[in-house]
Amino acid sequence: MENFRAIRRVLWITMGLNLIAAAVKLIVGYWTGSLSLLADGFDSVFDAASNVIGLVGVFLAARPADEDHPYGHRKAETMTALIISSLLFLTTWELIKSAVGRVRDPSLIQAEVNAWSFGALIVSIVVHMIVVWYELRAGRRLQSDVLVADALHTRADIFVSLSVMGGLIAVRLGYPLADPILALGISLVIAKIGVDIVRESSPTLMDQVVVPADQVKQIALSVPGVVSSHRVRSRGHEGAVYADLHLRVDPGMSTEQAHAIAHEVQRRVRERRPDVQDVVIHVEPAGSISEEKGWGDMAVKLRQLADGLGVGVHDVWAYEVSDSAGYLVEVHLEADGALPLREAHALASSLEKRARAEVPHLAELTTHIEPRGQLTQALDSDLEESHVSQVVQQVINEILNAQACHQVQVRRSDGGWAVSLHCHLPGEMPLVEAHRIGTRLEARLRERIAGLERVVIHTEPWEG
C-alpha cells in the first residue's frame, strides 16, 4: 500500500508540472498565432490527462484482493499504461494529419515567430526534462508500469517541442516546409515509444514467465527432503509475482513432514525473490510401487492408501509365504477413537480391499484398529509354537469366548513371537471400547507369553 501512495504522489507532482508547461505554450501560442506551438501545448494537456488516468489506474491497482479478484487488481496499472500508449498513438495521428495537410497546402503555415515563442518552448523542454528524470527514476525504483510509461510519453513531448522549435527557426529563415517535415519525423519517434510501452506491458497481461523456472527449481532442491521439482510456473507484475510448482518427496514421508518441507521451500523462494507474493506448492510422492519391488514398498503404498481414507498406519510387518504366493502383511491402523466399531471396521475393510487391488504380491492383509496415538511395546521370548497357541486360545476363552476369535496365527520372528487374530464384537460398540477389549487381550497375552514381540488383533463387527 505504501508503494501505491508513493506512485500517486509522483503522479500528482508530474501532473502539476505538465499543466505549467501546457499553460505557457497555450498562452504564447494563442498570442503569436503559432499553430505548432498550440499543438504542442495541447499535447502537454494530454500529458496531464494521462496523469489523471494513471491516478485512476493506481487507485484501482491498490485495492486489495477480493472474492472476484483473488490475485488483486495490480493489472489495472498495466492496463493504464496501455491507455497512455493509445494517447501516444492519437498524438502521432494528429501530428501526421496536421503535417501532411501543411505539406499539401503551405499557405497553412502562418505563424509569428518571436522571442516569446522560443521562450515558451525552452520552458516546456526544461519542465519536461525534469519530469522525465523524476518520473522515470521513481518508476524504476517503485517498479511501476504506469510511471515508466508516462515518463516515456513525456520524453516524446521533448522531441515534439524540439521539432516545433526547429520548424519555427526554419520558418524564420524562409523554409516553411521544414515545420511539417520535422513533425512527420517526430511523429514516427512518438509512435515507436508507444509500441515500446505496449511491448513492455503485454507480458504482464499475457501471464509471461517472470521468475525463471530453473531458478525456482534450484531453490526447491536446496531444501533437504525434496527429490525433484517440476511444473514450475510464474506470472504477474515485477512487483507482485505469483508462482506455483510441484515437489516430489519420499513416498514414505509423513504428511506433517511433507508439509514442513513445502513450507520451507515457500519461505526460501520468497526470501530469494522478495517480489514473489505467493507460492502454491503441490507435494506428490517420488516414484511408485512396481511389480519388482519388495515389501518395503508395500508398506509405503499401504501408508498412501491409508492417508486417502483418513487413517494412520504404523508398525507394518510382512511375512513371505513359503510357496511364493506373496506376503502376509500386518499393520496397525489409527482412527478417531469416537468412531463406532462398525465405521472403523468399514475403513479397515476399505483399506484391505484397495490394498488387494493395488499392491502387488499381497497375499493377505491383517489390520489392528486403535485410537490415534497408542502404540505397543515389543518383548523377546523362546517357547514352543504349540504351547503359545494354547495360551492364546485360553486367553480368548477367558476374556471373550471360544467362538469370538478366528484366524488365530502364531509365528516366530527374529525378535520373538508374533500373534495375530480376528475377533468379533458388537457392531454398535464404540471404537474406544473395542480397542479397550483388544488391549486387555494383548495385555493378558503379554503376561502369559514370555518373549511376545507383536500382537495384531483385528476387531470386526458381529451382527449375530
Residue pairs with C-beta under 8 A, 6 or more apart in sequence:
1 62
3 142
3 143
3 144
3 239
4 58
4 61
4 62
6 138
6 142
7 58
7 138
7 142
7 144
7 146
7 147
8 55
8 58
8 59
10 134
10 135
10 138
10 139
10 142
10 147
11 51
11 54
11 55
11 58
11 146
11 147
11 150
12 51
12 55
13 134
14 47
14 51
14 131
14 134
14 135
14 150
14 154
15 48
15 51
15 52
15 55
17 127
17 130
17 131
18 44
18 45
18 47
18 48
18 51
18 127
18 128
18 131
18 154
19 44
19 45
19 48
20 127
21 44
21 47
21 123
21 124
21 127
21 128
22 41
22 42
22 44
22 45
22 47
22 48
23 41
24 41
24 120
24 123
24 124
25 37
25 38
25 40
25 41
25 44
25 120
25 121
25 124
26 38
26 41
26 42
26 45
27 120
28 34
28 37
28 116
28 117
28 119
28 120
29 35
29 37
29 38
29 40
29 41
29 120
30 38
31 116
32 111
32 112
32 113
32 114
32 116
32 117
33 110
33 111
33 112
34 111
34 112
34 113
34 117
34 168
35 98
35 108
35 109
35 110
35 111
36 111
36 164
36 167
36 168
36 179
36 183
37 111
37 117
37 120
37 121
37 164
37 168
39 94
39 95
39 98
39 164
40 121
40 124
40 157
40 160
40 161
40 164
43 91
43 157
43 160
44 124
44 128
44 157
46 87
46 90
46 91
47 150
47 153
47 154
47 157
49 87
50 83
50 84
50 87
50 150
50 153
51 150
53 80
53 83
53 84
54 80
54 84
54 146
54 147
54 150
56 80
57 76
57 77
57 79
57 80
57 81
57 83
57 146
58 77
58 80
58 144
58 146
60 73
60 76
60 77
61 72
61 73
61 74
61 75
61 76
61 77
61 80
62 73
63 69
63 72
63 73
64 72
65 71
65 72
65 73
71 236
71 242
72 240
74 236
74 237
74 239
74 240
75 204
75 205
75 237
77 144
77 145
77 146
77 237
78 145
78 146
78 201
78 204
78 205
78 237
79 205
80 145
80 146
80 149
81 145
81 146
81 148
81 149
81 197
81 200
81 201
82 197
82 198
82 201
82 205
84 146
84 149
84 150
84 153
84 197
85 149
85 194
85 195
85 197
85 198
85 201
86 194
87 153
88 153
88 156
88 190
88 191
88 193
88 194
88 197
89 191
89 194
91 156
91 160
91 187
91 190
92 187
92 188
92 190
92 191
92 194
95 160
95 183
95 184
95 186
95 187
95 190
96 183
96 184
96 187
98 180
98 183
99 180
99 181
99 183
99 184
99 187
100 180
100 184
101 108
101 180
102 108
102 109
102 177
102 179
102 180
102 183
103 177
103 180
103 181
103 184
106 176
106 177
109 171
109 176
109 177
109 179
109 180
111 117
111 168
111 171
113 168
113 169
113 171
113 172
117 168
118 165
118 168
121 161
121 164
121 165
121 168
124 157
124 161
125 158
125 161
125 162
128 154
128 155
128 157
128 158
128 161
129 158
131 151
131 154
132 151
132 154
132 155
132 158
135 147
135 150
135 151
135 154
136 147
136 148
136 151
136 152
136 155
138 144
138 147
139 145
139 146
139 147
139 148
139 150
139 151
140 148
142 239
143 237
143 238
143 239
143 275
144 239
145 200
145 201
145 204
145 237
148 200
149 197
149 200
149 201
152 193
152 196
152 197
153 193
153 197
155 193
156 189
156 190
156 193
159 186
159 189
159 190
160 186
160 190
162 186
163 182
163 183
163 185
163 186
164 179
164 183
166 178
166 179
166 182
167 178
167 179
167 180
167 182
167 183
168 179
170 176
170 177
170 178
170 179
170 182
171 178
171 179
202 208
204 236
204 237
207 235
207 236
208 235
209 233
209 234
209 235
210 234
210 235
210 236
210 237
210 238
210 241
210 275
211 234
211 241
211 243
211 273
211 276
213 232
213 233
213 234
215 272
215 273
216 229
216 232
216 234
216 243
216 245
216 269
217 229
217 232
217 245
219 265
219 268
219 269
219 272
220 226
220 229
220 245
220 247
220 265
220 268
220 269
221 228
221 229
222 268
223 261
223 264
223 265
223 268
224 261
225 249
225 250
225 253
225 257
225 258
225 261
226 247
226 248
226 249
226 261
226 265
227 248
227 249
227 250
227 286
228 247
228 248
228 286
229 245
229 246
229 247
229 248
230 245
230 246
230 248
231 244
231 245
231 246
231 282
232 243
232 244
232 245
232 246
233 243
233 244
233 245
234 241
234 242
234 243
234 244
234 276
235 241
235 242
236 242
236 277
238 275
239 275
240 275
240 277
241 273
241 275
241 276
241 277
242 276
242 277
242 278
242 280
243 269
243 276
243 278
243 279
243 280
244 279
244 280
244 281
244 282
245 265
245 279
245 280
245 281
245 282
246 281
246 282
246 283
246 284
247 261
247 262
247 265
247 281
247 282
247 283
247 284
248 284
248 285
248 286
248 287
249 258
249 261
249 283
249 284
249 285
249 286
250 285
250 286
251 285
251 286
251 287
251 288
251 300
251 301
251 303
251 304
252 299
252 300
252 303
253 261
255 307
258 283
259 283
261 283
262 281
262 283
265 279
265 281
266 279
266 281
269 276
269 279
270 276
270 279
285 300
285 304
289 297
289 298
289 300
289 301
289 359
289 360
290 297
290 360
291 360
291 361
295 318
295 320
295 327
295 329
295 361
298 316
298 318
298 327
298 329
298 359
298 361
298 362
299 313
299 316
299 318
299 329
301 355
301 358
301 359
302 313
302 316
302 329
302 331
302 351
302 355
302 359
302 365
303 313
303 316
305 351
305 354
305 355
305 358
305 359
306 312
306 313
306 333
306 351
309 347
309 350
309 351
310 335
310 347
311 333
311 334
311 335
311 347
311 348
311 351
312 333
312 334
312 335
312 372
313 331
313 332
313 333
313 334
314 331
314 332
314 334
314 375
315 331
315 332
315 375
315 376
315 454
316 329
316 330
316 331
317 329
317 330
317 331
317 413
317 418
317 454
317 456
318 327
318 328
318 329
318 330
319 327
319 328
319 329
319 411
320 326
320 327
320 328
321 327
321 328
321 363
325 363
326 361
326 362
326 363
326 364
327 361
327 362
327 363
328 363
328 364
328 366
329 355
329 362
329 364
329 365
329 366
330 365
330 366
330 367
330 368
330 418
330 420
330 454
330 456
331 365
331 366
331 367
331 368
331 456
332 367
332 368
332 370
332 375
332 376
332 456
333 347
333 348
333 351
333 367
333 368
333 369
333 370
334 370
334 371
334 372
334 373
334 374
335 344
335 347
335 369
335 370
335 371
335 372
335 431
336 344
336 371
336 372
336 431
337 371
337 372
337 430
337 431
337 432
337 435
338 430
338 431
338 432
339 347
339 430
339 431
340 427
340 428
340 429
340 430
340 431
341 369
341 425
341 426
341 427
341 428
341 429
341 430
341 431
341 433
341 434
341 459
341 460
341 461
342 427
342 428
342 461
343 431
344 369
344 431
344 434
345 369
345 427
345 459
345 460
345 461
347 369
348 367
348 369
348 458
348 460
351 365
351 367
352 365
352 367
355 362
355 365
356 362
356 365
366 407
366 420
366 422
366 456
366 458
367 456
367 458
368 438
368 455
368 456
368 457
368 458
368 459
369 431
369 434
369 435
369 458
369 459
370 435
370 438
371 431
371 432
371 435
374 435
376 442
376 454
376 455
378 415
378 416
378 453
378 454
379 416
379 446
379 450
379 451
379 452
379 453
380 415
380 416
380 451
380 453
381 416
381 417
381 449
381 450
381 451
381 452
381 453
382 450
382 451
383 417
383 449
383 450
383 451
385 410
385 412
388 410
388 417
388 419
388 449
389 408
389 410
391 445
391 448
391 449
392 408
392 410
392 419
392 421
392 445
392 449
393 402
393 408
394 448
395 441
395 444
395 445
395 448
396 402
396 404
396 405
396 408
396 421
396 423
396 441
398 444
399 437
399 440
399 441
399 444
400 423
400 437
400 441
404 423
404 424
404 425
404 462
405 421
405 422
405 423
405 424
406 421
406 422
406 424
407 420
407 421
407 422
407 458
408 419
408 420
408 421
409 419
409 420
409 421
410 417
410 418
410 419
411 417
411 418
411 419
412 418
413 453
413 454
415 453
416 451
416 452
416 453
416 454
417 449
417 451
417 452
417 453
417 454
418 453
418 454
418 455
418 456
419 445
419 449
419 452
419 454
419 455
419 456
420 455
420 456
420 457
420 458
421 456
421 457
421 458
422 457
422 458
422 459
422 460
423 437
423 438
423 441
423 457
423 458
423 459
423 460
424 460
424 461
424 462
424 464
425 434
425 437
425 459
425 460
425 461
425 462
426 461
426 462
427 461
427 462
427 463
429 461
434 459
435 459
437 459
438 457
438 459
441 455
441 457
442 455
442 457
445 452
445 455
446 452
446 455
